[in-house]
Amino acid sequence: MNKQMIRGGLALLAVAGALAACSPQEMETPPVTVKTSQGPVTCQLYTHSQVYWDRSTDRPATMSVKDADNICREEGYRVQRLGL
């Protein structure tokens, strides 16, 4: 094996280790409920520094999962902007 292959392998191992350490469950905040015209949406927000994982855990039957998740991401952005 040459040095370049070893360095590449070590870099890949470091990235894999860093990603394995990131677990959404470790960053959960208490669930929040957002009132909408269709009814309440329960959101699971994560860290206040990003909203990528924010999602709905409960929604009105008349609302799509996609719409509920978008509402939760918007709530995550709102919390982020206000620094709550």
C-alpha positions as CSV (number, residue, x, y, z in Angstrom):
1,M,0.0,0.0,0.0
2,N,1.2,3.4,-0.8
3,K,1.0,6.5,1.5
4,Q,-1.7,8.1,-0.5
5,M,-4.0,5.0,-0.1
6,I,-3.3,4.9,3.6
7,R,-4.1,8.6,4.0
8,G,-7.3,8.2,2.0
9,G,-8.3,5.3,4.1
10,L,-7.6,7.2,7.3
11,A,-9.6,10.2,6.1
12,L,-12.5,7.9,5.2
13,L,-12.4,6.3,8.6
14,A,-12.4,9.7,10.3
15,V,-15.4,10.8,8.3
16,A,-17.3,7.6,9.1
17,G,-16.5,8.0,12.8
18,A,-17.7,11.6,12.9
19,L,-21.0,10.6,11.2
20,A,-21.5,7.7,13.5
21,A,-21.2,10.1,16.4
22,C,-24.1,12.2,15.1
23,S,-27.4,10.7,16.2
24,P,-30.7,12.6,15.9
25,Q,-31.9,11.1,19.2
26,E,-29.0,12.7,21.1
27,M,-30.1,16.2,19.9
28,E,-33.9,16.0,20.4
29,T,-35.6,18.8,22.2
30,P,-39.0,18.4,23.9
31,P,-41.8,18.1,21.3
32,V,-43.7,21.2,20.5
33,T,-47.3,21.7,19.2
34,V,-47.9,24.2,16.4
35,K,-51.5,25.4,15.9
36,T,-52.6,25.5,12.2
37,S,-55.9,26.1,10.5
38,Q,-56.2,22.4,9.9
39,G,-55.5,21.5,13.5
40,P,-52.5,21.0,15.8
41,V,-49.2,19.5,14.5
42,T,-46.8,18.0,16.9
43,C,-43.2,18.6,16.0
44,Q,-40.0,16.9,17.0
45,L,-37.3,19.6,16.8
46,Y,-33.6,18.9,17.2
47,T,-30.7,21.2,17.8
48,H,-31.4,24.9,17.4
49,S,-28.4,25.3,15.0
50,Q,-30.0,23.3,12.2
51,V,-33.5,22.1,11.1
52,Y,-32.6,19.3,8.7
53,W,-34.0,16.6,11.1
54,D,-37.0,18.6,12.3
55,R,-40.2,16.6,11.5
56,S,-43.8,16.0,12.5
57,T,-44.8,13.2,14.9
58,D,-48.5,13.8,14.8
59,R,-50.7,15.8,12.4
60,P,-54.4,16.2,11.5
61,A,-55.7,13.4,9.2
62,T,-56.5,16.0,6.5
63,M,-52.8,17.1,6.3
64,S,-50.1,15.4,4.3
65,V,-46.9,14.2,6.0
66,K,-44.9,16.5,3.7
67,D,-47.0,19.6,4.7
68,A,-46.7,18.7,8.4
69,D,-43.0,18.3,8.1
70,N,-42.7,21.6,6.4
71,I,-44.6,23.3,9.2
72,C,-42.2,21.7,11.7
73,R,-39.2,22.9,9.7
74,E,-40.6,26.4,9.7
75,E,-41.1,26.2,13.4
76,G,-37.5,25.1,13.7
77,Y,-36.4,28.2,11.7
78,R,-38.6,30.4,13.9
79,V,-37.0,29.0,17.1
80,Q,-33.6,29.4,15.5
81,R,-34.2,33.1,14.5
82,L,-35.5,34.0,18.0
83,G,-32.8,32.1,19.8
84,L,-35.2,30.2,21.9
